[in-house]
């Protein structure tokens, strides 16, 4: 599989929800450490954009520069078409990787505090809170002190406070951290519902299956720079290969198909395999003549985990060879 960079800028030339150009952050002066060297990305309105990378790649530093929590060494940052200053940041919700709230507060008090910081009147927060808490799986827990919350519940109230001002853009740093599989599913559904309502989501996550399930586009960082970017399909579709799923009573596929197929998986009487694009018509005809039921013919697709690992391996090999 080729890991050449795929540059498909989202919303190029149009109004972007988030736009970062040439972001850089260096600590310790000219001879210090570059946490981010050169990062540019564009997030289209109403989409879910994944920000990926190994530990130390610069993901969180990039987000903090966008949010004004870290002063950039270089770069331009825009939110909703405006320079990323305090006024426009009020239209953005944020969940940090490790949110902390006083255990003495109730969930409602957390939301009231977040609302005041965002300029939302208390009355509006109180009216909105029951639905918002139900939306993140905390229905009826508004008056419970956080000291009684589990790790997963604290993560949920963190997401709720990010949404209290009904923001147009939401930045989520590891939103499924600490959640069980059911909670992770709920967060995925929440992100999808936000995008369906027109809210833009910038998601930083180590859970690649989560990113693959919900993101429209991704940007992969490595050592402070952009290693790859583009739509999930563009990155994961394997050029020149088609995946075929066929069902039949025979114990083996026709001989002419066997000579072409690769990456074979068999479960009962169902076979899934890949063939060169140029051979698809001949393979389909052969299967049909042999009495096989063809269930799907789609572009071959790698998992995001496979793409990610291969990309970083190739980057490391290029550095060693340089």
KAKAMO-V141274 format. One record per residue. PSI is psi in degrees with one decimal (none if undefined). OMEGA is omega in whole degrees, -180 to 180 (NA if undefined). Layout:
# KAKAMO-V141274
psi:omega
PSI:OMEGA
PSI:OMEGA
This chain:
# KAKAMO-V141274
psi:omega
133.6:179
138.7:177
26.2:176
145.3:-178
138.6:176
110.0:-177
105.1:177
82.3:-175
123.8:177
137.7:174
30.9:179
127.3:179
-0.5:-180
176.2:177
118.4:-179
148.3:175
-41.0:176
136.2:175
125.4:177
130.8:180
122.4:171
37.3:-179
135.7:177
145.6:176
120.1:179
133.3:177
138.2:173
19.8:176
-171.6:-175
-32.3:-179
11.4:-177
-153.3:-174
130.1:177
103.6:177
-36.2:176
128.9:-176
-45.7:-177
97.6:-179
125.4:173
137.6:176
155.9:178
130.8:179
120.1:-178
148.4:179
141.1:175
13.7:180
168.2:172
115.8:-175
124.0:-179
136.0:174
113.0:-172
163.0:175
156.4:178
171.4:176
134.7:180
6.1:-178
-19.2:179
10.9:-177
-55.5:-175
-37.4:177
-41.0:178
-44.3:179
-41.7:-179
-34.0:175
-42.8:178
-39.0:-174
-2.4:180
13.5:180
-17.5:176
133.5:180
121.6:-178
150.0:171
-35.2:179
164.6:175
161.0:176
139.7:-175
126.5:180
143.8:174
123.5:179
39.1:176
3.3:-180
151.2:174
140.7:-171
73.6:176
179.7:-177
-38.6:-176
-48.3:-178
-26.2:178
-20.9:177
-15.6:179
12.8:-177
138.1:175
149.0:-175
130.7:170
111.8:177
165.5:-177
-39.2:-180
78.6:-178
143.5:177
131.8:175
146.6:179
130.1:179
-11.5:179
-14.6:-179
153.2:169
167.4:178
-41.3:179
-40.2:179
-35.5:176
-44.9:-180
-37.6:178
-42.1:179
-45.1:179
-37.8:179
-41.9:179
-39.8:179
-26.2:-180
1.6:179
21.0:180
127.0:-180
147.0:180
-40.3:-178
-39.4:179
-37.5:179
-43.8:-180
-38.2:180
-36.5:-176
-23.7:-170
-46.2:-178
-45.2:179
-37.9:-179
-43.9:179
-39.0:177
-35.7:-178
-30.9:-179
12.4:175
25.0:180
34.2:-178
131.1:178
6.9:-177
17.3:-176
-30.9:-177
9.2:178
132.0:178
146.7:-176
-18.0:176
-23.5:-180
3.5:-179
144.0:172
171.5:178
-42.7:179
-37.4:179
-36.9:177
-36.6:177
-37.6:180
-41.0:179
-28.6:175
-40.4:178
-39.9:180
-43.7:-179
-28.1:177
-21.3:-176
0.0:-169
-30.2:-179
14.6:-177
56.5:-174
155.0:176
-22.8:180
137.5:178
130.9:175
119.0:-176
117.7:179
105.0:-179
59.4:-176
-23.9:-178
6.5:-179
129.4:178
0.8:-178
147.1:175
173.2:-177
-37.3:179
-41.4:178
-39.2:177
-41.0:177
-41.5:-179
-39.1:180
-39.3:176
-46.0:180
-36.1:179
-44.3:179
-41.0:179
-38.9:179
-35.7:177
-46.2:179
-38.9:179
-28.2:179
-1.7:178
1.0:178
137.8:178
135.6:-179
124.4:170
114.1:-171
121.0:171
124.0:-173
146.4:171
-12.3:-177
96.5:-173
-32.7:178
-35.6:177
-45.4:-180
-45.3:-179
-33.2:-176
-29.0:-171
-21.2:-169
141.8:173
-42.3:180
160.2:178
152.7:169
125.2:-178
122.6:179
148.2:173
124.9:180
40.4:173
7.2:178
168.1:178
117.7:179
-31.8:179
154.9:177
157.7:177
-175.8:178
153.9:180
-43.7:-179
-43.4:-179
-37.0:-178
-37.2:-170
-22.4:177
130.3:-178
116.9:-176
131.8:174
5.8:-178
141.0:178
138.4:179
132.2:-179
135.7:176
121.8:-176
147.8:179
136.0:180
166.0:-178
-17.7:-177
155.6:-179
-11.4:-180
150.5:176
159.3:178
147.5:-175
-38.6:-178
-27.1:176
-41.3:-180
-32.8:-178
-13.4:-177
-20.4:-168
156.3:177
168.3:-180
56.3:-174
135.8:173
135.0:-177
131.6:175
105.4:-176
-122.1:179
19.3:179
128.4:180
134.7:174
128.4:-177
167.0:179
147.6:176
159.7:174
145.0:-180
-37.3:-177
-17.4:-177
2.2:-173
-48.0:-177
-45.0:-180
-39.3:-180
-43.8:179
-42.8:179
-42.2:-179
-42.2:178
-43.1:180
-43.3:178
-29.9:-179
4.4:177
15.1:179
142.7:175
121.6:-178
115.6:-175
-28.7:178
147.5:173
106.4:-174
159.1:175
138.1:178
137.5:-175
130.7:173
163.0:171
157.7:178
-33.2:177
-44.2:179
-46.0:-180
-46.3:-177
-47.7:-179
-43.4:-179
-39.9:179
-47.2:-178
-34.3:176
-43.4:180
-38.9:178
-43.7:-180
-39.0:179
-39.7:179
-36.5:180
-40.8:180
-37.0:-177
-20.0:-175
none:NA
